[in-house]
Amino acid sequence: MWNSLAAGEIDLVSTDHVAWPISRKSDPDMAKNGSGIPGLETLLPAFYTAAVRDHGLSPVLVARMIAENPARHFGLHPMKGVLAPGADADVAVLRLGECTFEAERMASGIKWSPYAGMKMAGEVHATYLRGRKVYQNGALVAPPGTGRFLRRGHCAWS
């Protein structure tokens, strides 16, 4: 997979985020378990760790795979997925340095992750949505209703 990513054979990287309680993932019959994992909070640090630290790929590739290319795929570019004049200033700030992912610190109501205990090359320090800070140091700081639904291919500039 890493060779295919480096060769440009993969279009984008995403997460099958589903915040199931662990009880929905623990049935011995795999077919009875809910699919997906709580992955939004781990996508950037886990992908950066594997791509950049472990496989020597570029941080620019990481940004393209998890921001620009998904925005293009869903028809949200150029408003989303790029830092450019006139675009929304959606930014995740990754503080570099080895840290251990602690599931109990997740902002989500679900406090488990297959990445619990994993040594990461960084952690999300802050997140900005349309230029406004919405997350910092493990806490949501935006008021409810800050987000908005965007239809595919229908990006009204704000």
DRENKE-305244 format. One line per 10 residues: number of its first residue (from 1); for each residue z, x, y of C-alpha. Coordinates in nm, 4 decimals. Layout:
<kolvos>
NUM> Z X Y  ...
</kolvos>
This chain:
<kolvos>
1> 0.0000 0.0000 0.0000  0.0873 0.2786 0.2445  -0.2496 0.4472 0.1913  -0.4256 0.1153 0.2518  -0.2224 0.0612 0.5682  -0.3107 0.4075 0.6994  -0.6775 0.3510 0.6098  -0.6941 0.0291 0.8124  -0.7396 -0.1923 0.5065  -0.4405 -0.4131 0.5946
11> -0.4734 -0.6517 0.8877  -0.1094 -0.7261 0.9686  0.2458 -0.7069 0.8411  0.4766 -1.0060 0.8516  0.7872 -1.1495 0.6923  0.8258 -1.4547 0.4733  1.1363 -1.5451 0.6709  1.3357 -1.8269 0.5176  1.7063 -1.8348 0.5857  1.8173 -1.9749 0.2503
21> 2.1841 -1.9496 0.1640  2.2420 -1.7082 -0.1230  2.3139 -2.0070 -0.3496  1.9422 -2.1023 -0.3206  1.8446 -1.7539 -0.4431  2.0834 -1.7132 -0.7378  1.9452 -1.9322 -1.0166  1.8680 -1.7295 -1.3317  1.5443 -1.9323 -1.3578  1.3352 -1.7580 -1.0907
31> 1.1111 -2.0637 -1.0469  1.4099 -2.2689 -0.9271  1.4951 -2.0309 -0.6418  1.3734 -2.0785 -0.2853  1.1069 -1.8288 -0.1815  1.1415 -1.5869 0.1078  1.4316 -1.3968 0.2559  1.6055 -1.3890 0.5927  1.3680 -1.1245 0.7267  1.3188 -1.1661 1.1013
41> 1.6063 -0.9373 1.1908  1.4981 -0.6659 0.9501  1.1190 -0.6620 0.9963  1.1018 -0.4073 1.2781  1.3707 -0.1625 1.1630  1.2749 -0.1803 0.7940  0.9011 -0.1464 0.8577  0.9515 0.1315 1.1136  1.1802 0.3150 0.8692  0.9342 0.2948 0.5813
51> 0.6161 0.3505 0.7831  0.7241 0.6172 1.0310  1.0236 0.7944 0.8772  0.9276 0.7729 0.5107  0.5448 0.7848 0.5265  0.4723 0.9686 0.8535  0.2660 0.6885 1.0078  0.2445 0.6283 1.3816  0.4836 0.4038 1.5749  0.1680 0.2723 1.7457
61> 0.0485 0.1498 1.4051  0.3817 -0.0286 1.3577  0.3389 -0.2091 1.6922  -0.0193 -0.3020 1.6100  0.0695 -0.4348 1.2635  0.3690 -0.6489 1.3637  0.2790 -0.7502 1.7206  -0.0822 -0.7137 1.8333  -0.2624 -0.8030 1.5106  -0.0497 -1.1103 1.4297
71> -0.1031 -1.2316 1.7898  -0.4794 -1.1890 1.7441  -0.4717 -1.3607 1.4037  -0.2910 -1.6655 1.5414  -0.5008 -1.6867 1.8563  -0.2151 -1.5874 2.0878  -0.3696 -1.2670 2.2190  -0.3921 -1.1517 2.4991  -0.0870 -1.3465 2.6147  0.1189 -1.2170 2.3216
81> 0.1143 -0.8941 2.1223  0.0268 -0.6556 2.4027  0.1930 -0.4969 2.7035  -0.0586 -0.5520 2.9817  -0.0715 -0.6996 3.3311  -0.0592 -1.0795 3.3089  0.0620 -1.0880 2.9475  0.4034 -1.2181 2.8495  0.6533 -0.9325 2.8473  0.7753 -0.9862 2.4896
91> 0.9430 -0.6614 2.3863  1.1764 -0.5486 2.1108  1.3684 -0.2316 2.1944  1.4316 -0.0216 1.8855  1.7156 0.2260 1.9325  1.6282 0.5233 1.7116  1.8872 0.6992 1.5015  2.0122 0.6551 1.1477  2.2197 0.3434 1.0985  2.3206 0.1258 0.8074
101> 2.2005 -0.2330 0.8084  2.5002 -0.4659 0.7937  2.4123 -0.8220 0.6922  2.7383 -0.9614 0.8278  2.6240 -0.8602 1.1792  2.3056 -1.0683 1.1614  2.2543 -1.3154 1.4481  2.1308 -1.5700 1.1948  2.3755 -1.8150 1.0403  2.2803 -1.6632 0.7042
111> 2.4723 -1.3414 0.6475  2.2973 -1.1862 0.3483  1.9965 -0.9589 0.3168  1.8319 -0.7523 0.0453  1.8454 -0.4724 0.3047  2.2271 -0.4780 0.3281  2.3556 -0.1222 0.3115  2.0102 0.0314 0.3639  1.9905 0.3397 0.5855  1.7447 0.2560 0.8629
121> 1.5825 0.4886 1.1177  1.6820 0.2585 1.4020  1.8091 -0.0834 1.4974  1.6983 -0.3503 1.7400  1.9040 -0.2960 2.0529  1.7507 -0.5654 2.2749  1.4748 -0.8247 2.2755  1.2939 -0.9656 2.5769  1.0995 -1.2918 2.5828  0.8624 -1.3364 2.8754
131> 1.0480 -1.0538 3.0493  1.3954 -1.2036 3.0085  1.6577 -1.0526 2.7808  1.7338 -1.2891 2.4908  1.9186 -1.0552 2.2537  2.1368 -0.7474 2.2997  2.3665 -0.5496 2.0706  2.3798 -0.8142 1.7984  2.4238 -1.1164 2.0234  2.1899 -1.3876 2.1418
141> 2.2121 -1.4005 2.5208  1.9488 -1.6645 2.6010  2.0451 -2.0246 2.6638  1.9258 -2.2862 2.4123  1.5754 -2.4086 2.4893  1.4487 -2.0708 2.6088  1.1724 -2.0615 2.3473  0.8626 -2.2758 2.3395  0.6035 -2.3748 2.0825  0.2585 -2.2211 2.1241
151> -0.0378 -2.3713 1.9460  -0.2855 -2.1427 1.7765  -0.5617 -2.0466 2.0147  -0.4019 -2.2367 2.3012  -0.2253 -1.9881 2.5252  -0.1467 -2.1162 2.8683  -0.0653 -1.8197 3.0915  0.2846 -1.8480 3.2314
</kolvos>
